[in-house]
Amino acid sequence: MVADGEEYNTIARLLNEMQIPTKTGSQWSPRTIYNMSGNPSYMGMTYYRQAKGSRKTKLIKQPRSEWIILPDVTPPIISKELFERVQAIRQRNGELHKAKATHEYVLKGHVFCGNCGTSLVGSFMNHRFRYYHCRATYPTVTRPKKCDARYIRADYLESTV
């Protein structure tokens, strides 16, 4: 589905609607789909020594030159061509995300919704106005909308605080 151009949100929502559980039995999230789409073990490539350390200590990612490939350990379930096509899409999408304009929201993580207590995040609208809004005003793949709070102009809120 990623190779066909579907977005991670759409794929996660479809899998949840079809009641297909993840390996842990929880709901699908776009991040899970994204991580799976970059995992080379699906095409049968298993690496050893990608990180050093343990769960008790901190895992330290190792340079690719240190990785050891373990042949014939994981059976492939997708072709190398399909995996590479998905990687090209992921790279192209990553470049698009990096090109987006960023706007400063100095109160992000410090202000919370007066209705439900969820943190406020920044939004940029009509290529002109910065706003803060409650994260819970929009549904996600894993939860429905749970707040009806309105947008607050960022310049007003920041000058008031």
Secondary structure as GFF3:
##gff-version 3
##sequence-region A 1 161
A	DSSP	alpha_helix	8	17	.	.	.	ID=ss1
A	DSSP	alpha_helix	30	37	.	.	.	ID=ss2
A	DSSP	three_ten_helix	40	43	.	.	.	ID=ss3
A	DSSP	beta_strand	46	48	.	.	.	ID=ss4
A	DSSP	beta_strand	51	52	.	.	.	ID=ss5
A	DSSP	beta_strand	60	61	.	.	.	ID=ss6
A	DSSP	three_ten_helix	64	66	.	.	.	ID=ss7
A	DSSP	beta_strand	68	70	.	.	.	ID=ss8
A	DSSP	alpha_helix	80	99	.	.	.	ID=ss9
A	DSSP	beta_strand	120	125	.	.	.	ID=ss10
A	DSSP	beta_strand	129	134	.	.	.	ID=ss11
A	DSSP	three_ten_helix	135	137	.	.	.	ID=ss12
A	DSSP	beta_strand	152	153	.	.	.	ID=ss13
A	DSSP	alpha_helix	154	160	.	.	.	ID=ss14
###
